């Protein structure tokens, strides 16, 4: 069947952006018309060269003004941190924006910037949508999907478990404070801790979907240290320093914990840790405490050699990319997951390369 095509711009080409770029080049629903890069060494190259695919005919640029002026239906915006001014300029230019780096639910922490985004959508008659894997999918869409099977819900609990050594870029070791002295780590802000307002969006979304509100979000943190030296490709984690961290964020509603998130990031199994935490392999585990007690696990599939291929960046990108047709076809405004409803991804069933 003939399908409508959408002209898209890829904004930045980091780990998530590269997933989008490859997909746009391969999916017949999309026409890749522009690629914005930040690294000077990537400027002026065919976009395909950046991600190791056949030439696309699209030459990369770092010219923001040229990209804002370009005719396109949608921008896939993937910097780690959203620049709200830039996103609003894109929206006012008439382009829809989907992103993995911003606000996906109107939680109180983002009220002011949310108002700016809504105003830009009105000015440009465009739409904005954000998501990801967590927050933006595993901690909100999946729990609410699972809730449809429940008779009564007492609590929603989400576990994110990540083995950083095997399933994340090694630069996360330093970013996340692994190898620090325990007291120094616990006494300073942490990368995950600074992200609580973003994760709290998921809590607000779950509560809203269940007809409640989150009144307060509290945080707890505990760590395990390295029982012995833990070597890795960039060096090693010294014995006695932080080798695993367990964050617990609780969304309280009417005096009780309604939504609880566990974020467990580790650099090894129980044999490497003191105390010997054993959280298992990298995965998302969603638990409905209530009647009936129910759980759902989202994980990559082990390869033939038994190793796990964790598709975290692909999940992050595709959860948003697959919304582009509906976002482009929708009425203007900030579109939440509730607004879009059940997606109908297009162009996914196609011939293998």
N, C-alpha and C positions, 0 to 999 in steps of 0.2 A: 504494500500500500504506500502511496506517496505520503511523505511526511514533511511538515513545515520545517524549515531550517532556521537556525538562530546564529547570528553573527556575534562572536564572543571575543573578548580580550582577556588574556591571561596577565594578571597584575602580580609580578614577582614569580621567581622560579626556584624557590627553596624546595624542601622535601614534599610539601603538600602541593605547591604550584606545579611541580614537575608531573605529578600524577594527573592533574587537570590538563596540562599541555598535551601529554600523550593521548589522553582520552579524546580531546577535541580534534586531534589530528586523525583519529581512527574512527570516530563515531559519525555516521553519515548525517546525523541530525544537526551537527554543528559545523560552522565555517569559522576557522580561526583567522581573525583579521588583524590582530595586534598582540605583541608580547612586550611588556615592560620589565626591564631588569634593573638591578641595583649595582651589581658587580661590573666595573669597567671592562673586565676581561670578557664578559658575555655580550657586550654591545656590538652591534653590527654583524652578528652571526645569524645564519638560518636557525630558526627556533628548533628544528629537528636536531641540529648538531648538539644542542645543550642537553638533550635527553637521550641521545643515541638512537634516533629513528631516521627514517627517510626524510629528505628535505621537504619542508612544508611550503616554501615560497614566501614565508613571513620572516622578515628581518627584525631582529630584536632592537630595542631602543631604550634609552634612559630618559627620553624626552617626555616628561609628564604632560606638558601642554599639548603635544601632538596626540597623545593618547586620549586626553579629554576631548579634543576636537574630532577624533575619529568617529565615523559612523559605525555604531555597534548596537546590538540589542541588549547585551549583558556583559558585565565585568565580573570575572572570578577573582576576588581580592584576597590575597593570601599572605600578607606580611604577618609576623608573629603578633605585633601590636597594631591595632587599628589607629590610623590617623583620621579622626572624625571629620576634620576640615576637608581632607582629600575625598573621602567617601561622599560627603555632602556636595562637593563640586561635581563629582561623577553623576550623582543623582539629579542635580539641577541641570546637567547637560542633556538629560533625557534618557540616560542609560540606567537600566536596572542593575543592581549590585547584589551578588551573593558572596558570602564570605565565611571563612572559618576563624576569623580573628576578632569577632566582635560580639555584639549583643544580639541574642536570639529570643529573649523573653523580657518583657518590660518590668524587670525587678526594680525595687526602689534605688539601688546603687547607681542605676544608669538613667534616672529620670530626666536629668537636664540634657544629656547627649541624645537620649531618645526623642525628646522634643525637637531637637535640631534635625535629626534624621527624618522625622515625620514632616517637618516644614520643607525640607529639601525635596522629599517625595512629592509634596503638593506642588512645589514650584516647577519641578521637571516632569510632572505626570509620570513618575517612575516608581519602581518598587524596590524594597530592600528585604533581604532574608539572610539569616545567619544560622549556622549549625556546626556540627563536627561529630566526633565520636563520643567524647566525654570531656566537658559538658556538650549537650546538644543532640544526644541520641541514646547512649547506653543508660544514662541516669535519669531520663525523662520520657522519651518516646517508648522505650522498651518497658519500663515500669507501668506506664499508663496502658500500653497494649496488654500486658499481663493482667492488669487490674480488671479487664473485661471478663476474666474468668472467675473472679472472686465473689464470694457470698458476703464476706465482711473483711475489712482491712484494718488491722491494728497498727501496722508500721510497714514502711517500705525501706528496705536496706539494700544498698548497692556497694559492691566490692570491686575496686579496680586494683589488680595485681600486676605489677610490671617488674620483670627482671631486667634491670638497666644494662647489664653486661651483654646479654644476648638479644634483647628486643628493643633497644633504643640507641640512638647515636651516642657514641662514647663521650661526646662533649657534655652530656647530661651528668656525668660523674661530678665534674666541677660545678656546673650550674646548680645542682641539687645539694651540694655540700657534703657529698660523700668524701671520706678521708679527713674530715674536720674532727677536732676534739669534741667529745660529747657535750660538755658544758657550754662551749662556745657555740655549738650548733643550736642547742636548745635556748640559748639566750639571745639569739639574733633572728631577724625575719627570715623565713624560708621561701623558696621559689613557689612551692605548692601553697604555702600559707598566704602569700600575696595574691594567689588566684582564687581565694575563697569567694569573693563577690561574683566571679564568673560561674563557679560551680553552684552558688546559691540560686542562680537563675533556674537551674534544673529543679531545685527544691520548690521554688515558687510555682513553677509550671506543674509539677506533680500535685502540689496542694490545690492549685486552682482547678486542675482537672478532676479532683476528688471533691470539689465544692468547699474547700477550706482555704485558709491563708496561713502563711508562715509569719510568726510574730517575732522570732529571734533565731539567729544562727550562732551556735557556740562551737568552739574548736578545742580539740585535745591533740597532743602529740607525744609519742614515745619512740625510742630508737633502740636498735640493736647494734652492737659494735662488732668489729672483725675479730673472730676468735684466733685467727692467724693471718699472715699476710695474704691478700687477695690480689694476684697479678692480673693485669689487663693490658691491652695493646698500647695504652698511653702511659703506663707506669704500674703503680700498685696502690692498694689501700692498706695502710699500716695497721698492725694489730692494735686493738683498743680504740680505734677511731670509728666514726659513724659508717656503718655498712648497710643499714636498712632503716627505713623510717615509715611509721604508721600514723597517718593523720586520720582523725575522726571528726567529722563535721555533722552537727545535728541541727535539723530544722524543727523548731518547736511550734506547735499549734495548740492553742487553748490549754497550755500548761503541760502538754505531753509531747514526747518525741515522735513526730509523724514521719519524717524522712531522715535517714542516717546514711551518710557516705563514709566509706572506708577507702582511703588511698594508701596502698602499700607498695612502696618502691624499694627494691632490694638489689644487692649485688651478688647474690648467691643463695644456695640452699641452706638448710639448717646446719650442715657440717661447717659452714663458714661463719656462723653467727653466734653471738652471745647476747641474750639467750637464743637458743636454737629454733628460731621461728621457722615454721614450715607452712607457707601460704600456697604452695603449689605453683603451677606454671602461669605465665602471663594470660590474663583473661578478664572478662567482666562477668560478675555473678550478681543477678538481681533476685532478691528474695522478698516475697510477699508474706509477712507474718499476719495470720488471720485464719479465715475459714474459706476454702481449704488452704493450708500452708503450701506455698508453691514457689518454685525457683526456676530460673532460666539462666543458662550460661552462654556467653558469646566468646568464642575463641577461634584462633586460626587453626588450620588443620596440620597435624604432624606430617612431615614428608616421609618418603620411603626409608630414609636413614634414621627416622625417629626424632629428628630435630623439628622444632616448632618454627613455622614461618608466620610471624606476627604481622598482619597486614594493617597495622595501625594508621599509617599515613594514607593508604588507599581508602580505608574506611572513612577517615576524616574528610578527605577530598570528595569522595563520591556521594556521601550523605548530602552534600550541598549541590554538587554538580548535577545530580539527578533531579534536583528541584527546578533547574533553570527554565525548562519549558513552561511549567505552571506559574513560575514567578513572572515570566515575560507576558503570559497570557492573562494574568490577574489584574484586577483594578489597582490603581496606584496606592502606595502606602507601605508601612512597615508590616510585613507579613510574618506572623509567628507560625510555629508548627500547627497550632490550632486553626489558623486561617487557611493553611494549605490542605490540611486533612491528609487523607491517604493519597500518597503520590502514585503516579503511573509513569515510571521511568521509560524513556524512549531511546531506541537505538541500541539497547543492551544485547539483544539477540541478533548476532551478526556472525559472519564467517570468521573462523579463526585465521590469524595471520600465517 
